[in-house]
Amino acid sequence: MNKIKCKRRTFTDDFKHQMVSLYQHGKSRSEIVAEYDLTPSALDRWITQASQSGSFKTKDNRSPQEQELIALRIWYKTNSF
């Protein structure tokens, strides 16, 4: 069975802010997902990112442990013997 690959869509930060705002102002998650043809996981991620850091960039939403691990990996690569 062949799977058809769909092109991955990208969304601007303004669009993401609008979707989060709709949710925060009472529009249901299911209504937003259906009306704008979004995946529930994408909307959930945007809501979480907006509440945690206000940013939709991955690097702005890393935990302190993730940041430390990345720093250690960089240090190890630059100081490998």
Phi, psi and omega in degrees: 000129180270135176262135177270125179271129177267146177292134180289128180272151175239152183231144179285160176298324178299316178298315181298317177299320179297318180294318178295319179297317177302316180296315181293336180263017169106354177287136185289153179302315182294325177295316181295314181300315182289315184294323184254008178053054180252163171272144179302324182293324179295313180298316178300318179297316180296319179297315179296314181298318181296323181282330182279310187231346185079003183239149177258008178277135182303317184296334179280349184244017178280146176286161176303325179293319178296319179296319179295317179299317178297316179298319179294321178296318178296315179299316182297318181295323183277344182241021181291144187261000000 
